[in-house]
Each structure stands twice: as C-alpha cells, then as structure tokens.
Amino acid sequence: TNILKGLIGTGRFDAANSLLKQGVVEKIERGDETYYRLSERGKLLVEGMQEA
C-alpha cells in the first residue's frame, strides 16, 4: 500500500525522505510481525502542527 511505501520509502517514495529514515516513525519487530509507531520526534512534530 502507499502508506507502507511512504513509511519505508519504496516505490514512488524516496527512501531518503521516508518517515522511518526521517525519524518520524520507528519500526518494531516482534517475531514474524512488524509494527510501526510514531516516534518521540514524530509526536513533537504532530503537537507542533496542532499548536499552529
């Protein structure tokens, strides 16, 4: 999906500008499952946008 491609930077999305590479999200691997969650940096970015 486009969301996953934006997270990890594949397809039409540039890997250098992916949300994962920029530190906005973090990758968590548990067994065979992979999860992505908002990082502390991502939380600060969202809070900053809400205040603006």
Distance bins in CASP14 RR format, pairs under 12 A and 6 or more apart:
PFRMAT RR
TARGET T0000
AUTHOR 0000-0000-0000
RMODE 2
METHOD distances of the structure
MODEL  1
1 7 0 0 0 0 1 0 0 0 0 0 0
1 8 0 0 0 0 0 1 0 0 0 0 0
1 10 0 0 0 0 0 1 0 0 0 0 0
1 11 0 0 0 0 0 1 0 0 0 0 0
1 13 0 0 0 0 0 1 0 0 0 0 0
2 8 0 0 0 0 0 1 0 0 0 0 0
2 9 0 0 0 0 0 1 0 0 0 0 0
2 10 0 0 0 0 0 1 0 0 0 0 0
2 11 0 0 0 0 1 0 0 0 0 0 0
2 12 0 0 0 0 1 0 0 0 0 0 0
2 13 1 0 0 1 0 0 0 0 0 0 0
3 9 0 0 0 0 0 1 0 0 0 0 0
3 10 0 0 0 0 0 1 0 0 0 0 0
3 13 0 0 0 0 0 1 0 0 0 0 0
3 18 0 0 0 0 0 1 0 0 0 0 0
3 19 0 0 0 0 1 0 0 0 0 0 0
3 25 0 0 0 0 0 1 0 0 0 0 0
3 36 0 0 0 0 1 0 0 0 0 0 0
4 10 1 0 0 1 0 0 0 0 0 0 0
4 11 0 0 0 0 0 1 0 0 0 0 0
4 13 0 0 0 0 1 0 0 0 0 0 0
4 18 0 0 0 0 0 1 0 0 0 0 0
4 19 0 0 0 0 0 1 0 0 0 0 0
4 20 0 0 0 0 0 1 0 0 0 0 0
4 25 0 0 0 0 0 1 0 0 0 0 0
4 27 0 0 0 0 0 1 0 0 0 0 0
4 34 0 0 0 0 1 0 0 0 0 0 0
4 35 0 0 0 0 0 1 0 0 0 0 0
4 36 0 0 0 0 1 0 0 0 0 0 0
5 11 1 0 1 0 0 0 0 0 0 0 0
5 12 1 0 0 1 0 0 0 0 0 0 0
5 13 1 0 1 0 0 0 0 0 0 0 0
5 14 0 0 0 0 0 1 0 0 0 0 0
5 15 0 0 0 0 1 0 0 0 0 0 0
5 17 0 0 0 0 0 1 0 0 0 0 0
5 18 0 0 0 0 1 0 0 0 0 0 0
5 19 0 0 0 0 0 1 0 0 0 0 0
5 20 0 0 0 0 0 1 0 0 0 0 0
6 12 0 0 0 0 1 0 0 0 0 0 0
6 13 1 0 1 0 0 0 0 0 0 0 0
6 14 0 0 0 0 1 0 0 0 0 0 0
6 15 0 0 0 0 1 0 0 0 0 0 0
6 16 0 0 0 0 0 1 0 0 0 0 0
6 17 0 0 0 0 1 0 0 0 0 0 0
6 18 1 0 1 0 0 0 0 0 0 0 0
6 19 1 0 0 1 0 0 0 0 0 0 0
6 20 0 0 0 0 1 0 0 0 0 0 0
6 21 0 0 0 0 0 1 0 0 0 0 0
6 22 0 0 0 0 0 1 0 0 0 0 0
6 24 0 0 0 0 0 1 0 0 0 0 0
6 25 0 0 0 0 1 0 0 0 0 0 0
6 36 0 0 0 0 0 1 0 0 0 0 0
7 13 0 0 0 0 1 0 0 0 0 0 0
7 15 0 0 0 0 0 1 0 0 0 0 0
7 17 0 0 0 0 0 1 0 0 0 0 0
7 18 1 0 0 1 0 0 0 0 0 0 0
7 19 1 0 1 0 0 0 0 0 0 0 0
7 20 1 0 1 0 0 0 0 0 0 0 0
7 21 0 0 0 0 1 0 0 0 0 0 0
7 22 0 0 0 0 0 1 0 0 0 0 0
7 23 0 0 0 0 0 1 0 0 0 0 0
7 24 0 0 0 0 1 0 0 0 0 0 0
7 25 1 0 1 0 0 0 0 0 0 0 0
7 26 0 0 0 0 0 1 0 0 0 0 0
7 27 0 0 0 0 1 0 0 0 0 0 0
7 34 0 0 0 0 0 1 0 0 0 0 0
7 35 0 0 0 0 0 1 0 0 0 0 0
7 36 1 0 1 0 0 0 0 0 0 0 0
7 37 0 0 0 0 0 1 0 0 0 0 0
7 38 0 0 0 0 0 1 0 0 0 0 0
7 39 0 0 0 0 0 1 0 0 0 0 0
8 14 0 0 0 0 0 1 0 0 0 0 0
8 15 1 0 0 1 0 0 0 0 0 0 0
8 16 0 0 0 0 0 1 0 0 0 0 0
8 17 0 0 0 0 0 1 0 0 0 0 0
8 18 1 0 1 0 0 0 0 0 0 0 0
8 19 0 0 0 0 1 0 0 0 0 0 0
8 20 1 0 1 0 0 0 0 0 0 0 0
8 21 0 0 0 0 1 0 0 0 0 0 0
8 22 0 0 0 0 0 1 0 0 0 0 0
8 23 0 0 0 0 0 1 0 0 0 0 0
8 24 0 0 0 0 0 1 0 0 0 0 0
8 25 0 0 0 0 1 0 0 0 0 0 0
8 26 0 0 0 0 0 1 0 0 0 0 0
8 27 0 0 0 0 1 0 0 0 0 0 0
8 34 0 0 0 0 1 0 0 0 0 0 0
8 36 0 0 0 0 1 0 0 0 0 0 0
9 15 1 0 1 0 0 0 0 0 0 0 0
9 16 0 0 0 0 1 0 0 0 0 0 0
9 17 1 0 0 1 0 0 0 0 0 0 0
9 18 1 1 0 0 0 0 0 0 0 0 0
9 19 0 0 0 0 1 0 0 0 0 0 0
9 20 1 0 0 1 0 0 0 0 0 0 0
9 21 1 0 0 1 0 0 0 0 0 0 0
9 22 0 0 0 0 0 1 0 0 0 0 0
9 25 0 0 0 0 0 1 0 0 0 0 0
9 36 0 0 0 0 0 1 0 0 0 0 0
10 17 0 0 0 0 0 1 0 0 0 0 0
10 18 0 0 0 0 1 0 0 0 0 0 0
10 20 0 0 0 0 0 1 0 0 0 0 0
10 21 0 0 0 0 0 1 0 0 0 0 0
11 18 0 0 0 0 0 1 0 0 0 0 0
12 18 0 0 0 0 0 1 0 0 0 0 0
13 19 0 0 0 0 1 0 0 0 0 0 0
13 20 0 0 0 0 0 1 0 0 0 0 0
13 21 0 0 0 0 0 1 0 0 0 0 0
13 22 0 0 0 0 0 1 0 0 0 0 0
14 21 0 0 0 0 1 0 0 0 0 0 0
14 22 0 0 0 0 0 1 0 0 0 0 0
15 21 1 0 0 1 0 0 0 0 0 0 0
15 22 0 0 0 0 0 1 0 0 0 0 0
16 22 0 0 0 0 1 0 0 0 0 0 0
17 23 0 0 0 0 0 1 0 0 0 0 0
17 24 0 0 0 0 0 1 0 0 0 0 0
18 24 0 0 0 0 1 0 0 0 0 0 0
18 25 0 0 0 0 1 0 0 0 0 0 0
18 27 0 0 0 0 0 1 0 0 0 0 0
18 36 0 0 0 0 0 1 0 0 0 0 0
19 25 1 0 1 0 0 0 0 0 0 0 0
19 26 0 0 0 0 1 0 0 0 0 0 0
19 27 0 0 0 0 0 1 0 0 0 0 0
19 36 0 0 0 0 1 0 0 0 0 0 0
19 37 0 0 0 0 0 1 0 0 0 0 0
19 38 0 0 0 0 1 0 0 0 0 0 0
19 39 0 0 0 0 1 0 0 0 0 0 0
19 41 0 0 0 0 0 1 0 0 0 0 0
19 42 0 0 0 0 1 0 0 0 0 0 0
19 45 0 0 0 0 0 1 0 0 0 0 0
19 46 0 0 0 0 0 1 0 0 0 0 0
20 26 1 0 0 1 0 0 0 0 0 0 0
20 27 1 0 0 1 0 0 0 0 0 0 0
20 28 0 0 0 0 0 1 0 0 0 0 0
20 34 0 0 0 0 0 1 0 0 0 0 0
20 36 1 0 0 1 0 0 0 0 0 0 0
20 37 0 0 0 0 0 1 0 0 0 0 0
20 38 0 0 0 0 0 1 0 0 0 0 0
20 39 0 0 0 0 1 0 0 0 0 0 0
20 41 0 0 0 0 0 1 0 0 0 0 0
20 42 0 0 0 0 0 1 0 0 0 0 0
21 27 0 0 0 0 0 1 0 0 0 0 0
21 39 0 0 0 0 0 1 0 0 0 0 0
21 41 0 0 0 0 0 1 0 0 0 0 0
22 39 0 0 0 0 1 0 0 0 0 0 0
22 41 0 0 0 0 1 0 0 0 0 0 0
22 42 0 0 0 0 1 0 0 0 0 0 0
22 45 0 0 0 0 1 0 0 0 0 0 0
23 36 0 0 0 0 0 1 0 0 0 0 0
23 37 0 0 0 0 0 1 0 0 0 0 0
23 38 0 0 0 0 1 0 0 0 0 0 0
23 39 1 0 1 0 0 0 0 0 0 0 0
23 40 0 0 0 0 1 0 0 0 0 0 0
23 41 1 0 1 0 0 0 0 0 0 0 0
23 42 1 0 0 1 0 0 0 0 0 0 0
23 43 0 0 0 0 0 1 0 0 0 0 0
23 44 0 0 0 0 0 1 0 0 0 0 0
23 45 0 0 0 0 1 0 0 0 0 0 0
24 36 0 0 0 0 1 0 0 0 0 0 0
24 37 0 0 0 0 0 1 0 0 0 0 0
24 38 1 0 0 1 0 0 0 0 0 0 0
24 39 1 0 0 1 0 0 0 0 0 0 0
24 40 0 0 0 0 0 1 0 0 0 0 0
24 41 1 0 0 1 0 0 0 0 0 0 0
24 42 1 0 1 0 0 0 0 0 0 0 0
24 43 0 0 0 0 1 0 0 0 0 0 0
24 44 0 0 0 0 1 0 0 0 0 0 0
24 45 1 0 0 1 0 0 0 0 0 0 0
24 46 0 0 0 0 1 0 0 0 0 0 0
24 49 0 0 0 0 0 1 0 0 0 0 0
25 34 0 0 0 0 0 1 0 0 0 0 0
25 35 0 0 0 0 1 0 0 0 0 0 0
25 36 1 0 1 0 0 0 0 0 0 0 0
25 37 1 0 0 1 0 0 0 0 0 0 0
25 38 1 0 1 0 0 0 0 0 0 0 0
25 39 1 0 1 0 0 0 0 0 0 0 0
25 40 0 0 0 0 0 1 0 0 0 0 0
25 41 0 0 0 0 1 0 0 0 0 0 0
25 42 1 0 0 1 0 0 0 0 0 0 0
25 43 0 0 0 0 0 1 0 0 0 0 0
25 45 0 0 0 0 0 1 0 0 0 0 0
25 46 0 0 0 0 0 1 0 0 0 0 0
26 34 0 0 0 0 0 1 0 0 0 0 0
26 35 0 0 0 0 1 0 0 0 0 0 0
26 36 1 0 0 1 0 0 0 0 0 0 0
26 37 1 0 1 0 0 0 0 0 0 0 0
26 38 1 0 0 1 0 0 0 0 0 0 0
26 39 1 0 1 0 0 0 0 0 0 0 0
26 40 0 0 0 0 1 0 0 0 0 0 0
26 41 0 0 0 0 1 0 0 0 0 0 0
26 42 0 0 0 0 1 0 0 0 0 0 0
26 43 0 0 0 0 0 1 0 0 0 0 0
27 33 0 0 0 0 0 1 0 0 0 0 0
27 34 1 0 0 1 0 0 0 0 0 0 0
27 35 1 0 0 1 0 0 0 0 0 0 0
27 36 1 0 1 0 0 0 0 0 0 0 0
27 37 0 0 0 0 1 0 0 0 0 0 0
27 38 0 0 0 0 0 1 0 0 0 0 0
27 39 0 0 0 0 1 0 0 0 0 0 0
28 34 1 0 0 1 0 0 0 0 0 0 0
28 35 1 0 1 0 0 0 0 0 0 0 0
28 36 1 0 0 1 0 0 0 0 0 0 0
28 37 1 0 0 1 0 0 0 0 0 0 0
28 38 0 0 0 0 0 1 0 0 0 0 0
28 39 0 0 0 0 0 1 0 0 0 0 0
29 35 1 0 0 1 0 0 0 0 0 0 0
29 36 0 0 0 0 0 1 0 0 0 0 0
29 37 0 0 0 0 0 1 0 0 0 0 0
30 37 0 0 0 0 0 1 0 0 0 0 0
36 42 0 0 0 0 0 1 0 0 0 0 0
37 43 0 0 0 0 1 0 0 0 0 0 0
38 44 0 0 0 0 1 0 0 0 0 0 0
38 45 0 0 0 0 1 0 0 0 0 0 0
38 46 1 0 0 1 0 0 0 0 0 0 0
38 47 0 0 0 0 0 1 0 0 0 0 0
39 45 0 0 0 0 1 0 0 0 0 0 0
39 46 0 0 0 0 0 1 0 0 0 0 0
40 46 0 0 0 0 0 1 0 0 0 0 0
40 47 0 0 0 0 0 1 0 0 0 0 0
41 47 0 0 0 0 0 1 0 0 0 0 0
41 48 0 0 0 0 0 1 0 0 0 0 0
42 48 0 0 0 0 1 0 0 0 0 0 0
42 49 0 0 0 0 0 1 0 0 0 0 0
43 49 0 0 0 0 0 1 0 0 0 0 0
43 50 0 0 0 0 0 1 0 0 0 0 0
44 50 0 0 0 0 0 1 0 0 0 0 0
44 51 0 0 0 0 0 1 0 0 0 0 0
45 51 0 0 0 0 0 1 0 0 0 0 0
45 52 0 0 0 0 0 1 0 0 0 0 0
46 52 0 0 0 0 0 1 0 0 0 0 0
END
